[in-house]
Amino acid sequence: MHQIITSLLETDMYKFSMGQAIYHQFSDYKTTWSFKCRNTDVFFTPEMVEEIRSQIRAYCDLRFTEEELAYLNTITWIKGSYVDFLRLWHPRYEDFEITTNAACGLAIETRGTWLSTSMYEIPTLAIVNEVYFRSAHNYNELYASFVERLNAKVARIESGELNIGAFSEFGLRRRLSAQAQETAVRTLMAHKYPDSKFVGTSNVYLAKQCGITPVGTMAHEWIMCVGQGNHKHNPAYSNWYALDAWVKEYGVLNGTALTDAITTDCFLRDFQLTYATLFSGVRHDSGDPIEWGEKMIAHYQKLGIDEHNKTLLFSDSLDFERANALYSHFKNRVRVAFGIGTYLANDTCVPALNIVMKTTLCNGMDVAKLSDTQGKGMCKNPDYVEYLERCINWRLQHSK
């Protein structure tokens, strides 16, 4: 199979925004990441696993080019010290353990510094997806159905049947293929929409190639590792530690806060006047989006902050119809934006894979996500999850 990942820029933008803060503040942290396939009817054959190994070896041979580093250096919030680090950095195949010891036929774990293992997640998932769909199905048929569906959905926002305001493409980790994601981005760029605007992609490589904005700030790993990776921290205050470190790195730049790492209710305990003012908005990734949006607007109003100047970014399992409903509900009350992934990058005649790679250990300690939707977390130690839940519940019941 052709090489799938051909540039170290081919990852989501938030890997660089988190990576810079990790480099400056948490370079000694070490993490373990674990792969999981949630599809119960999917099996990776030994041949697929070997191809995945080969693709990851090829990815580990890549280095940043000077042209790529110069591009990163043009991004306002990226600092020269981090660019110099990336000039020396490269993936290590020794950090990967890839076996067939899983019910789905594929087990992957990565271990090493957080600086490195964080960067492995997105390329690994992109490789697994493309190897699977090219091996298990007739790829040409899948791609044809993908293009047909893409054109049909774009026609609905081009005609004004659906209006969704500002939206970005977030599909790299679960894309059908590199070809399909580029087709989606270039197709979305080629059209004009009456009350919708395509503003960018999370894929930094594609953003560079297409001359559009790379989009992304933080992921759950940031809150989990900063808040739970220090043995002295109470994990119910994970958001405070994570927000504090982010502001230390970026000030008022690059500020969209993720709310649901240990539930949005717990997040709001720490998202008080200073942080709510400094961050330009918040991102939704689990739970009922209408309920979440109303809760965030009420929180801004309670703090005396004009919610019309803040952005609600929705990114949980979106399609154009869901985005249209949310945009209609919140339009003119708050700024609304959407990050749309699988629907734009892997909508074909067969179901997309539901695969993830999550941080499961940080500095030898269990870490966990407790989102607003049950089942989205991933932790190998149920005792730690129970402990984290007790810490959060105690805080919610005993603090204002």
TORZATI-773768 format. One record per residue (C-alpha): residue number from 1; x, y, z. Coordinates in nm, 4 decimals. Layout:
BEGIN
[site NUM,[X,Y,Z]]
...
This chain:
BEGIN
[site 1,[0.0000,0.0000,0.0000]]
[site 2,[0.1183,0.3560,-0.0692]]
[site 3,[0.2485,0.5570,0.2277]]
[site 4,[-0.0515,0.7079,0.4078]]
[site 5,[0.1084,0.9749,0.6292]]
[site 6,[0.3656,1.1665,0.4260]]
[site 7,[0.4197,1.4745,0.6443]]
[site 8,[0.4517,1.5346,1.0182]]
[site 9,[0.2176,1.8298,0.9667]]
[site 10,[-0.0559,1.5765,0.8949]]
[site 11,[-0.2132,1.5875,1.2396]]
[site 12,[-0.4781,1.7960,1.4114]]
[site 13,[-0.3950,2.1562,1.4981]]
[site 14,[-0.4558,2.1064,1.8678]]
[site 15,[-0.1612,1.8667,1.8821]]
[site 16,[0.0690,2.1617,1.8160]]
[site 17,[-0.1101,2.3990,2.0534]]
[site 18,[-0.0974,2.1392,2.3312]]
[site 19,[0.2505,2.0301,2.2235]]
[site 20,[0.3979,2.3753,2.2703]]
[site 21,[0.2508,2.4052,2.6200]]
[site 22,[0.3719,2.0529,2.7044]]
[site 23,[0.7212,2.1437,2.5827]]
[site 24,[0.7399,2.4578,2.7940]]
[site 25,[0.5719,2.3264,3.1099]]
[site 26,[0.5466,1.9460,3.1196]]
[site 27,[0.8376,1.8101,2.9178]]
[site 28,[0.9159,1.5510,3.1880]]
[site 29,[0.5665,1.3960,3.1862]]
[site 30,[0.5344,1.0408,3.0551]]
[site 31,[0.2154,0.8854,2.9226]]
[site 32,[0.0688,0.5592,2.7979]]
[site 33,[-0.1930,0.5624,2.5236]]
[site 34,[-0.4246,0.2721,2.4365]]
[site 35,[-0.6159,0.1975,2.1159]]
[site 36,[-0.9754,0.0757,2.1213]]
[site 37,[-1.2137,-0.0257,1.8453]]
[site 38,[-1.5731,0.0167,1.9624]]
[site 39,[-1.7252,-0.1580,1.6581]]
[site 40,[-1.8230,-0.5085,1.7698]]
[site 41,[-1.8471,-0.6427,1.4122]]
[site 42,[-1.5034,-0.5278,1.2915]]
[site 43,[-1.1979,-0.7535,1.2776]]
[site 44,[-0.8449,-0.6652,1.1699]]
[site 45,[-0.6767,-0.9545,0.9950]]
[site 46,[-0.3074,-1.0379,1.0564]]
[site 47,[-0.2338,-0.8934,0.7110]]
[site 48,[-0.3975,-0.5636,0.8077]]
[site 49,[-0.2010,-0.5532,1.1325]]
[site 50,[0.1245,-0.6057,0.9458]]
[site 51,[0.0360,-0.3281,0.7016]]
[site 52,[-0.0423,-0.0986,0.9955]]
[site 53,[0.3002,-0.1792,1.1430]]
[site 54,[0.4638,-0.1004,0.8092]]
[site 55,[0.2769,0.2300,0.7766]]
[site 56,[0.3723,0.3367,1.1298]]
[site 57,[0.7378,0.2513,1.0593]]
[site 58,[0.7195,0.4766,0.7530]]
[site 59,[0.5582,0.7528,0.9617]]
[site 60,[0.8424,0.7236,1.2145]]
[site 61,[1.0965,0.7860,0.9375]]
[site 62,[0.9515,1.1317,0.8676]]
[site 63,[1.1104,1.4599,0.9769]]
[site 64,[0.9818,1.8172,0.9624]]
[site 65,[1.1092,2.0018,0.6581]]
[site 66,[1.2292,2.3612,0.6805]]
[site 67,[0.9330,2.4660,0.4670]]
[site 68,[0.6928,2.3036,0.7141]]
[site 69,[0.8662,2.4655,1.0105]]
[site 70,[0.8521,2.8034,0.8392]]
[site 71,[0.4780,2.7537,0.7944]]
[site 72,[0.4310,2.6751,1.1646]]
[site 73,[0.6351,2.9838,1.2482]]
[site 74,[0.3757,3.2022,1.0715]]
[site 75,[0.1047,3.0987,1.3200]]
[site 76,[0.0659,3.3832,1.5685]]
[site 77,[0.0797,3.1844,1.8908]]
[site 78,[0.3585,2.9392,1.7965]]
[site 79,[0.6919,3.0373,1.9496]]
[site 80,[1.0372,2.9996,1.8010]]
[site 81,[1.1572,2.7813,2.0870]]
[site 82,[0.8917,2.5208,2.0039]]
[site 83,[0.9733,2.5354,1.6321]]
[site 84,[1.3388,2.4726,1.7191]]
[site 85,[1.2337,2.1708,1.9259]]
[site 86,[1.0292,2.0314,1.6349]]
[site 87,[1.3342,2.0708,1.4116]]
[site 88,[1.5016,1.8037,1.6274]]
[site 89,[1.1961,1.5899,1.7090]]
[site 90,[1.0824,1.2784,1.5268]]
[site 91,[0.8525,0.9823,1.6061]]
[site 92,[1.0114,0.6710,1.7567]]
[site 93,[0.8892,0.3308,1.6436]]
[site 94,[1.0274,0.1935,1.9711]]
[site 95,[0.7457,0.3776,2.1518]]
[site 96,[0.4835,0.1599,1.9774]]
[site 97,[0.3604,-0.1865,2.0737]]
[site 98,[0.1371,-0.3290,1.7996]]
[site 99,[-0.0066,-0.6787,1.8457]]
[site 100,[-0.3089,-0.8922,1.7625]]
[site 101,[-0.4010,-0.9368,2.1306]]
[site 102,[-0.7497,-0.7863,2.1188]]
[site 103,[-1.0991,-0.9076,2.0331]]
[site 104,[-1.0944,-0.6927,1.7182]]
[site 105,[-0.7568,-0.8383,1.6150]]
[site 106,[-0.5583,-0.5171,1.6731]]
[site 107,[-0.4023,-0.3837,1.9929]]
[site 108,[-0.1853,-0.0705,1.9990]]
[site 109,[-0.0176,0.0970,2.2937]]
[site 110,[0.2327,0.3811,2.2891]]
[site 111,[0.4589,0.4680,2.5811]]
[site 112,[0.7055,0.7527,2.6242]]
[site 113,[0.7213,1.1221,2.6939]]
[site 114,[0.3931,1.3073,2.6631]]
[site 115,[0.5679,1.5321,2.4099]]
[site 116,[0.6033,1.2346,2.1759]]
[site 117,[0.3100,1.0064,2.2534]]
[site 118,[0.0607,1.2904,2.2158]]
[site 119,[0.1776,1.3346,1.8569]]
[site 120,[0.1190,0.9678,1.7695]]
[site 121,[-0.2576,0.9553,1.8276]]
[site 122,[-0.3974,1.1187,1.5134]]
[site 123,[-0.1597,0.9706,1.2505]]
[site 124,[-0.2082,0.6245,1.4039]]
[site 125,[-0.5873,0.6465,1.3814]]
[site 126,[-0.5689,0.7802,1.0249]]
[site 127,[-0.3443,0.4892,0.9283]]
[site 128,[-0.5696,0.2285,1.0916]]
[site 129,[-0.8759,0.3691,0.9138]]
[site 130,[-0.7251,0.3796,0.5686]]
[site 131,[-0.5628,0.0363,0.5947]]
[site 132,[-0.8925,-0.1144,0.7088]]
[site 133,[-1.1135,0.0414,0.4411]]
[site 134,[-0.8705,-0.0282,0.1588]]
[site 135,[-0.8265,-0.3895,0.2757]]
[site 136,[-1.1747,-0.4935,0.3910]]
[site 137,[-1.3822,-0.3261,0.1188]]
[site 138,[-1.3742,-0.2224,-0.2443]]
[site 139,[-1.2137,0.1177,-0.1940]]
[site 140,[-1.3159,0.2582,-0.5321]]
[site 141,[-1.6814,0.1856,-0.4564]]
[site 142,[-1.6497,0.3437,-0.1124]]
[site 143,[-1.4852,0.6536,-0.2539]]
[site 144,[-1.7515,0.6873,-0.5251]]
[site 145,[-2.0284,0.6706,-0.2642]]
[site 146,[-1.8355,0.9201,-0.0502]]
[site 147,[-1.8146,1.1747,-0.3338]]
[site 148,[-2.1816,1.1286,-0.4227]]
[site 149,[-2.2910,1.1884,-0.0622]]
[site 150,[-2.0518,1.4797,-0.0180]]
[site 151,[-2.1881,1.6595,-0.3244]]
[site 152,[-2.5463,1.6027,-0.2095]]
[site 153,[-2.4877,1.7443,0.1383]]
[site 154,[-2.2916,2.0433,0.0081]]
[site 155,[-2.5813,2.1218,-0.2261]]
[site 156,[-2.8120,2.1507,0.0765]]
[site 157,[-2.6108,2.4318,0.2359]]
[site 158,[-2.5286,2.5922,-0.0981]]
[site 159,[-2.9003,2.6202,-0.1749]]
[site 160,[-2.9783,2.7600,0.1699]]
[site 161,[-3.1962,2.4610,0.2621]]
[site 162,[-2.9680,2.4201,0.5668]]
[site 163,[-2.7809,2.7068,0.7329]]
[site 164,[-2.5055,2.6401,0.9834]]
[site 165,[-2.2945,2.9556,1.0109]]
[site 166,[-1.9197,2.9040,1.0587]]
[site 167,[-1.7953,2.5444,1.0335]]
[site 168,[-1.4683,2.3556,1.0027]]
[site 169,[-1.3718,2.0070,0.8866]]
[site 170,[-1.2497,1.7908,1.1807]]
[site 171,[-1.2312,1.4445,1.0200]]
[site 172,[-0.8642,1.3438,1.0088]]
[site 173,[-0.8722,1.0750,1.2773]]
[site 174,[-1.1661,0.8886,1.1245]]
[site 175,[-1.1337,0.9733,0.7561]]
[site 176,[-1.1893,0.7206,0.4810]]
[site 177,[-0.8529,0.8144,0.3316]]
[site 178,[-0.6206,1.1064,0.2709]]
[site 179,[-0.7750,1.1359,-0.0761]]
[site 180,[-1.1264,1.1557,0.0672]]
[site 181,[-1.0386,1.4221,0.3243]]
[site 182,[-0.8679,1.6400,0.0642]]
[site 183,[-1.1671,1.5985,-0.1660]]
[site 184,[-1.3983,1.7094,0.1148]]
[site 185,[-1.1910,2.0169,0.1994]]
[site 186,[-1.1452,2.1276,-0.1616]]
[site 187,[-1.5135,2.0690,-0.2400]]
[site 188,[-1.6213,2.2766,0.0606]]
[site 189,[-1.3793,2.5525,-0.0424]]
[site 190,[-1.5135,2.5624,-0.3980]]
[site 191,[-1.8672,2.6714,-0.3078]]
[site 192,[-2.0340,2.9794,-0.1590]]
[site 193,[-2.3137,2.9507,0.0939]]
[site 194,[-2.5899,3.2007,0.1823]]
[site 195,[-2.5751,3.1652,0.5635]]
[site 196,[-2.2899,2.9182,0.6128]]
[site 197,[-1.9148,2.9677,0.5932]]
[site 198,[-1.6411,2.7067,0.5644]]
[site 199,[-1.3561,2.8454,0.7745]]
[site 200,[-1.0869,2.5765,0.7935]]
[site 201,[-0.9711,2.2259,0.8770]]
[site 202,[-0.8086,2.0632,1.1772]]
[site 203,[-0.5574,1.8919,0.9426]]
[site 204,[-0.2521,2.1230,0.9459]]
[site 205,[-0.0996,1.9668,0.6340]]
[site 206,[-0.4203,2.0174,0.4340]]
[site 207,[-0.4578,2.3706,0.5692]]
[site 208,[-0.1091,2.4511,0.4400]]
[site 209,[-0.1702,2.2834,0.1039]]
[site 210,[-0.5065,2.4528,0.0514]]
[site 211,[-0.4242,2.7939,0.1966]]
[site 212,[-0.6935,2.7860,0.4656]]
[site 213,[-0.6914,2.8182,0.8450]]
[site 214,[-0.5762,2.5284,1.0661]]
[site 215,[-0.8284,2.4993,1.3512]]
[site 216,[-0.7941,2.3551,1.7022]]
[site 217,[-0.6925,2.4330,2.0605]]
[site 218,[-0.7108,2.1641,2.3311]]
[site 219,[-0.8237,1.8035,2.3740]]
[site 220,[-0.9239,1.5957,2.6760]]
[site 221,[-0.5672,1.4745,2.7231]]
[site 222,[-0.4676,1.8276,2.8270]]
[site 223,[-0.7078,1.8383,3.1221]]
[site 224,[-0.6482,1.4728,3.2112]]
[site 225,[-0.2685,1.4872,3.2186]]
[site 226,[-0.2222,1.8376,3.3627]]
[site 227,[-0.4907,1.7799,3.6239]]
[site 228,[-0.4420,1.4127,3.7080]]
[site 229,[-0.0791,1.3415,3.6187]]
[site 230,[0.0601,1.5204,3.9260]]
[site 231,[0.0369,1.2993,4.2356]]
[site 232,[-0.0296,1.6063,4.4540]]
[site 233,[-0.3396,1.7250,4.2657]]
[site 234,[-0.6994,1.6672,4.3642]]
[site 235,[-0.8403,1.5442,4.0292]]
[site 236,[-1.1686,1.7288,4.0876]]
[site 237,[-0.9671,2.0471,4.0221]]
[site 238,[-0.8228,1.9191,3.6921]]
[site 239,[-0.9858,2.2002,3.4965]]
[site 240,[-0.8342,2.4700,3.7172]]
[site 241,[-0.4816,2.3344,3.6717]]
[site 242,[-0.5359,2.2937,3.2962]]
[site 243,[-0.6860,2.6402,3.2440]]
[site 244,[-0.4155,2.8031,3.4559]]
[site 245,[-0.1364,2.6369,3.2562]]
[site 246,[-0.3056,2.7309,2.9261]]
[site 247,[-0.3320,3.0970,3.0203]]
[site 248,[0.0312,3.0896,3.1330]]
[site 249,[0.1260,2.9715,2.7831]]
[site 250,[-0.1102,3.1739,2.5660]]
[site 251,[-0.2703,3.4570,2.7611]]
[site 252,[-0.5731,3.5642,2.5572]]
[site 253,[-0.4576,3.3814,2.2412]]
[site 254,[-0.5729,3.0412,2.1208]]
[site 255,[-0.8532,3.0253,2.3735]]
[site 256,[-1.1324,2.7719,2.3294]]
[site 257,[-1.1805,2.5711,2.6482]]
[site 258,[-1.3039,2.2115,2.6432]]
[site 259,[-1.5697,2.1687,2.9120]]
[site 260,[-1.6475,1.7986,2.9535]]
[site 261,[-1.3262,1.6206,3.0589]]
[site 262,[-1.4616,1.5679,3.4114]]
[site 263,[-1.8195,1.6888,3.3463]]
[site 264,[-1.9285,2.0392,3.2505]]
[site 265,[-2.0803,2.1025,3.5935]]
[site 266,[-1.7391,2.0541,3.7522]]
[site 267,[-1.5758,2.2659,3.4794]]
[site 268,[-1.8020,2.5592,3.5605]]
[site 269,[-1.6753,2.5612,3.9199]]
[site 270,[-1.3365,2.6709,3.7794]]
[site 271,[-1.4518,2.8693,3.4758]]
[site 272,[-1.5037,3.1837,3.6747]]
[site 273,[-1.4644,3.5506,3.5790]]
[site 274,[-1.0926,3.5548,3.4910]]
[site 275,[-1.0911,3.2455,3.2728]]
[site 276,[-1.4361,3.3082,3.1255]]
[site 277,[-1.3125,3.6533,3.0206]]
[site 278,[-0.9753,3.5407,2.8831]]
[site 279,[-1.1048,3.2430,2.6814]]
[site 280,[-1.2863,3.3386,2.3619]]
[site 281,[-1.5266,3.0464,2.3916]]
[site 282,[-1.5943,2.6876,2.4901]]
[site 283,[-1.6240,2.3562,2.3053]]
[site 284,[-1.9021,2.0992,2.3402]]
[site 285,[-1.8092,1.7313,2.2923]]
[site 286,[-2.0673,1.5290,2.4865]]
[site 287,[-2.4126,1.5492,2.6410]]
[site 288,[-2.7223,1.7283,2.5144]]
[site 289,[-2.5950,2.0234,2.3056]]
[site 290,[-2.8992,2.2467,2.3625]]
[site 291,[-2.8881,2.1947,2.7379]]
[site 292,[-2.5108,2.2563,2.7359]]
[site 293,[-2.5424,2.5741,2.5306]]
[site 294,[-2.8149,2.7166,2.7527]]
[site 295,[-2.6033,2.6342,3.0577]]
[site 296,[-2.3026,2.8168,2.9120]]
[site 297,[-2.5063,3.1257,2.8184]]
[site 298,[-2.6542,3.1374,3.1688]]
[site 299,[-2.3060,3.1044,3.3169]]
[site 300,[-2.1722,3.3968,3.1145]]
[site 301,[-2.4729,3.6068,3.2137]]
[site 302,[-2.4260,3.5177,3.5808]]
[site 303,[-2.0663,3.6426,3.5577]]
[site 304,[-2.1747,3.9654,3.3897]]
[site 305,[-2.0038,3.8751,3.0615]]
[site 306,[-2.1753,3.9608,2.7326]]
[site 307,[-2.2389,3.6187,2.5821]]
[site 308,[-2.2773,3.7733,2.2356]]
[site 309,[-1.8969,3.8105,2.2283]]
[site 310,[-1.8314,3.4460,2.3153]]
[site 311,[-1.8287,3.1379,2.0890]]
[site 312,[-1.9980,2.8040,2.1461]]
[site 313,[-1.8099,2.5481,1.9355]]
[site 314,[-2.0012,2.2241,1.8831]]
[site 315,[-1.8029,1.9131,1.7812]]
[site 316,[-1.9930,1.6039,1.8979]]
[site 317,[-2.1110,1.3633,1.6241]]
[site 318,[-2.2402,1.6403,1.4017]]
[site 319,[-2.4012,1.6397,1.0616]]
[site 320,[-2.5457,1.9352,0.8697]]
[site 321,[-2.9003,1.8749,0.9961]]
[site 322,[-2.7941,1.8752,1.3629]]
[site 323,[-2.5771,2.1804,1.3014]]
[site 324,[-2.8700,2.3544,1.1294]]
[site 325,[-3.0943,2.2922,1.4316]]
[site 326,[-2.8296,2.4177,1.6758]]
[site 327,[-2.7531,2.7231,1.4646]]
[site 328,[-3.1216,2.8070,1.4419]]
[site 329,[-3.1598,2.7734,1.8188]]
[site 330,[-2.8588,2.9847,1.9206]]
[site 331,[-2.8261,3.2272,1.6288]]
[site 332,[-2.8122,3.5955,1.7346]]
[site 333,[-2.7834,3.4935,2.1018]]
[site 334,[-2.4177,3.3886,2.0981]]
[site 335,[-2.1488,3.3196,1.8407]]
[site 336,[-2.1871,2.9653,1.7077]]
[site 337,[-1.9332,2.7453,1.5294]]
[site 338,[-1.9124,2.3785,1.4345]]
[site 339,[-1.6337,2.1248,1.3988]]
[site 340,[-1.7669,1.8439,1.1797]]
[site 341,[-1.5682,1.5217,1.1445]]
[site 342,[-1.6795,1.1782,1.0267]]
[site 343,[-1.9845,1.3142,0.8420]]
[site 344,[-1.7530,1.5112,0.6124]]
[site 345,[-1.4548,1.2741,0.5948]]
[site 346,[-1.5991,0.9219,0.6031]]
[site 347,[-1.9647,0.9066,0.5033]]
[site 348,[-1.9939,0.6123,0.2642]]
[site 349,[-2.2122,0.3116,0.1905]]
[site 350,[-2.0557,0.1241,0.4871]]
[site 351,[-2.0445,0.2378,0.8524]]
[site 352,[-1.7381,0.4322,0.9678]]
[site 353,[-1.5067,0.2839,1.2271]]
[site 354,[-1.5535,0.4026,1.5845]]
[site 355,[-1.1907,0.3898,1.6955]]
[site 356,[-1.0050,0.5923,1.9572]]
[site 357,[-0.6659,0.6237,2.1210]]
[site 358,[-0.6825,0.7597,2.4741]]
[site 359,[-0.4364,0.8462,2.7476]]
[site 360,[-0.4626,0.5710,3.0106]]
[site 361,[-0.1570,0.6487,3.2278]]
[site 362,[0.0314,0.9678,3.3100]]
[site 363,[0.3472,0.9522,3.5200]]
[site 364,[0.2528,0.5988,3.6217]]
[site 365,[-0.0899,0.7076,3.7471]]
[site 366,[-0.4287,0.6160,3.6052]]
[site 367,[-0.6091,0.9020,3.4334]]
[site 368,[-0.9685,0.9125,3.3149]]
[site 369,[-1.2262,1.1213,3.1340]]
[site 370,[-1.5762,1.1482,3.2779]]
[site 371,[-1.7681,1.3222,3.0015]]
[site 372,[-2.1307,1.4326,2.9968]]
[site 373,[-2.2198,1.1140,2.8056]]
[site 374,[-2.1650,0.7757,2.9667]]
[site 375,[-1.9397,0.5398,2.7724]]
[site 376,[-1.7131,0.8009,2.6098]]
[site 377,[-1.4430,0.7577,2.8741]]
[site 378,[-1.1642,0.5031,2.8696]]
[site 379,[-0.9723,0.3889,3.1788]]
[site 380,[-0.8237,0.0488,3.2581]]
[site 381,[-0.8726,0.0847,3.6341]]
[site 382,[-1.2370,0.0991,3.7509]]
[site 383,[-1.1182,0.1766,4.1049]]
[site 384,[-0.9644,0.5015,3.9790]]
[site 385,[-1.2826,0.5950,3.7936]]
[site 386,[-1.4796,0.5392,4.1146]]
[site 387,[-1.2293,0.7534,4.3072]]
[site 388,[-1.2491,1.0323,4.0475]]
[site 389,[-1.6295,1.0240,4.0586]]
[site 390,[-1.6254,1.0525,4.4380]]
[site 391,[-1.3851,1.3496,4.4236]]
[site 392,[-1.6048,1.5292,4.1701]]
[site 393,[-1.9288,1.4571,4.3567]]
[site 394,[-1.7815,1.5754,4.6866]]
[site 395,[-1.6676,1.8991,4.5258]]
[site 396,[-2.0025,1.9633,4.3583]]
[site 397,[-2.1836,1.9061,4.6869]]
[site 398,[-1.9485,2.1004,4.9145]]
[site 399,[-1.8169,2.3955,4.7127]]
[site 400,[-1.9783,2.6852,4.5330]]
